Amino acid sequence: MHNVLIMQNFSTIPMGDIINILQEQIQTISAQETVSFKVLNPDIMSNVYNGTIISINNQEYIYRGFKSWMELAQQMRCKMLTPQLLDENFILMRYQKLNEDASFHAADIKKEEKYGEASIFSQIHKNEEASFIYYYKQALKNVNVDKRLRILNLGVNSGDEFEALIKESQNFNTLELLGIDYCSSAIKRAEEKFQKYKNIKFLEYDINHLNDLNLEKFDLIISIGTLQSSNLEYNKLLMSIVQNQLKRDGAMILGFPNCRWIDGEMIYGARVKNYSFSEMGLLYKDVIFAKKYLQQKKFRVTLTGKDYIFVTATSILAI
Ligand SMILES: C[S@@+](CC[C@H](N)C(=O)[O-])C[C@H]1O[C@@H](n2cnc3c(N)ncnc32)[C@H](O)[C@@H]1O
């Protein structure tokens, strides 16, 4: 593996300048290669904010914690490797450049199988991403999941959201779950994974024709990372789901991705066509549409999350 060692001590350089230096360096290296640089060991201090000036042997350094270095690695489209201890005050930080081509966003396959068994998407385990599962668990608690007997998941894929729901629920056997997706291989995988649960059903079906199924209404509808798909008409579909598939005293959990998946890493920030950087206009627009529409329909709505934004709605017609 090719290493590029930048001999500057970044402990005395402002973060804005470090960004410029690293951007230049990283442009010149290939994916999987690393850049390394010396910084103050974050563990030498506690209770200080980033930017605090620390004096060691009459020399001043700028303090920064690991969170800041992790964040910078993401901004530089790198993975932060385990730093190496240089001495009691300094560490060697190592950033490995990500391979931007190893992203399912770049895949060019039949639309129904874009998220299928053979896709890069199927290698993603959202439930192991702290910033996803923390807020999803919170949303399940907020809707009081155990009281929501009939639960529908639109764009269920292979069922990660059900896995977390099973763990969160105290009386899972009394619930009745249905997951819908038009991806044949994902539905097959979900059926295999959950075959021991008689109260979970999966259906391979196109959400565009949901009303044709004449489903009995649901107490909770979950849809994560699905309603903004380019083959769906977001506003129209959301209104139709609330009117036709959700009980008036029901609840909803909608998850909107505010991240991209690149070469094993979840990178913060929504991805929009024709922008090389993350742009959140569409995300905010769709989130606010859901919030306003659900409020109009007499739901109490909260917005939470980080790498995924969660719209959680519970009816004010108490259950
Ligand atoms: C980004 S994935 C999200 C999957 C899962 N909810 C998750 O977050 O891991 C979007 C899912 O929606 C499904 N999907 C997209 N358009 C659909 C449609 N018209 N009908 C049914 N499923 C659809 C895709 O097959 C895919 O499984």
The ligand as an SDF file (V2000), in Angstrom:
LIG
                    3D

 27 29  0  0  0  0  0  0  0  0999 V2000
  -33.0070    2.4560   -0.8150 C   0  0  0  0  0  0  0  0  0  0  0  0
  -33.8650    0.9730   -0.7080 S   0  0  0  0  0  0  0  0  0  0  0  0
  -34.3620    0.9920    0.9830 C   0  0  0  0  0  0  0  0  0  0  0  0
  -34.6390   -0.3660    1.5130 C   0  0  0  0  0  0  0  0  0  0  0  0
  -34.8300   -0.4700    3.0060 C   0  0  0  0  0  0  0  0  0  0  0  0
  -36.0160    0.2160    3.4490 N   0  0  0  0  0  0  0  0  0  0  0  0
  -33.6120    0.0900    3.6770 C   0  0  0  0  0  0  0  0  0  0  0  0
  -33.6310    1.2620    4.0800 O   0  0  0  0  0  0  0  0  0  0  0  0
  -32.6130   -0.6420    3.7930 O   0  0  0  0  0  0  0  0  0  0  0  0
  -35.4030    1.2940   -1.5350 C   0  0  0  0  0  0  0  0  0  0  0  0
  -36.2680    0.0620   -1.6460 C   0  0  0  0  0  0  0  0  0  0  0  0
  -37.5000    0.4400   -2.2510 O   0  0  0  0  0  0  0  0  0  0  0  0
  -37.8290   -0.4950   -3.2570 C   0  0  0  0  0  0  0  0  0  0  0  0
  -38.6780    0.1730   -4.2460 N   0  0  0  0  0  0  0  0  0  0  0  0
  -38.3980    1.2630   -4.9910 C   0  0  0  0  0  0  0  0  0  0  0  0
  -39.4240    1.5620   -5.7960 N   0  0  0  0  0  0  0  0  0  0  0  0
  -40.3940    0.6460   -5.5500 C   0  0  0  0  0  0  0  0  0  0  0  0
  -41.7000    0.4210   -6.0760 C   0  0  0  0  0  0  0  0  0  0  0  0
  -42.2010    1.1870   -7.0300 N   0  0  0  0  0  0  0  0  0  0  0  0
  -42.4100   -0.6170   -5.5900 N   0  0  0  0  0  0  0  0  0  0  0  0
  -41.8980   -1.4220   -4.6250 C   0  0  0  0  0  0  0  0  0  0  0  0
  -40.6710   -1.2750   -4.1000 N   0  0  0  0  0  0  0  0  0  0  0  0
  -39.9250   -0.2370   -4.5590 C   0  0  0  0  0  0  0  0  0  0  0  0
  -36.4800   -0.9490   -3.8000 C   0  0  0  0  0  0  0  0  0  0  0  0
  -36.5390   -2.2030   -4.4380 O   0  0  0  0  0  0  0  0  0  0  0  0
  -35.6400   -0.9900   -2.5270 C   0  0  0  0  0  0  0  0  0  0  0  0
  -35.6890   -2.2400   -1.8820 O   0  0  0  0  0  0  0  0  0  0  0  0
  1  2  1  0
  2  3  1  0
  2 10  1  0
  3  4  1  0
  4  5  1  0
  5  6  1  0
  5  7  1  0
  7  8  2  0
  7  9  1  0
 10 11  1  0
 11 12  1  0
 11 26  1  0
 12 13  1  0
 13 14  1  0
 13 24  1  0
 14 15  1  0
 14 23  1  0
 15 16  2  0
 16 17  1  0
 17 18  1  0
 17 23  2  0
 18 19  1  0
 18 20  2  0
 20 21  1  0
 21 22  2  0
 22 23  1  0
 24 25  1  0
 24 26  1  0
 26 27  1  0
M  CHG  2   2   1   9  -1
M  END
$$$$
